Amino acid sequence: MTIASDDTRPDAHPRYQAMREFLESMDDTLPGKFEITKEGIVHDMMAPIGPHELTTLHLRKRLEKLMPEELVAHTGTPDVEAEPEGIMRHPDVMVIAMTDMDVPGSFDPRTLIAAIEVVSRSNPDNDWVGKMRDYALLGIPIYVIFDPRTGEGAVLSDIHATPSGPRYATRKDFVYGEDVTIGDWTISTENLPRYADKEKVKPEGTG
């Protein structure tokens, strides 16, 4: 769910700060995850469930087996934030150097090597649409989506300028069971958990 705002002006820092303060006041009082976009506050009302959390764990372990010691596949806090853009997001997995984590407050999104999201059953458009837009805008070079609803995903890269702003130029789709390359590392997607089948669904942007 998005709590909308029509104020997307570049000088809208007071609006952003008001939303930031609201989220801080709501900390630990409402379930789910809160993020800020140009449209307003995004509330993923359902806390992540087993397959979501287990997928992030598998991805972190598989990546860190291959990466040098100075890099981590981080699954905790804080957020990534760009106040001038009015955006605060919290990727499920952040590939980042440990030295770039040693900062007060939120991470600088430009220091991330990749952001990975496991699609939420309650708000899939947030991952397939909103974050695909926002992560390119924030300059995160690689965005990877894993969708336990469908057993499919996509790797987005090669940010380029468009009339609508920065967007990912390259998209490589995959299905669970295939190997997937994230930056310099190729991992297996075998045996990643799925949500219990309720209906046949397809990722956004597919026929």
C-alpha positions, 0 to 999 in steps of 0.5 A: 500500500502507498500513502500517496502524495502529489508533491514530487518537487525537487525542493520537497525536503520538508515533506520528506523529513515529515514522512521520515519523522512519521516512520520513526514515530511508528517504529515497532508499533505497526507490523510490516515494512515502511519505505519512502518513494516520490509517491509517498510512504509504502507500507508492506503490511505483512511481515515477511514469511518463511519462504521470503526469509529463507530465500534471503538466507540462501542468497546471502550464503551462496553469494558470500561463498564466492565473494572476497572477505571485504564484501558482504551480502548484508541482510540487516539494517540500515536503509539506503537513502537519498534525501534529495530524491525523496527516497528511502528503501530497504533492500532484502540483500545488499552487496556492499563493501564492509568499509562502506558500511561504517557510516552513521545512519543510512547507507549511501545507495551509490556504494552498493554493488547490487540490491536484491529483493525477494518479492512480497506476496502482499505487495509485488508491484513494490518490487517489480515496478517501484523498486525497479524505478527507484534503484536505477534513480539511486544509481544502484548498478545491479538490481535482482528480483527473486519471485517465490510466487512464480519461481522466476526472477530478473537481473537488471543492469546498465543504467541509462538516461531516458526522458523519464529519468535513469532506468535499467537498460538490460534485463535478463530473466531467469527461472528457478533452477538456472544459474544466475549471475550477479555482478562477478558471481554466479550462483545456483537458484536450485531449491529456493523456496516457493510460496504455497500455490494459490493462483498462477501469476506472472511477473510484471512486464511479461505477457 
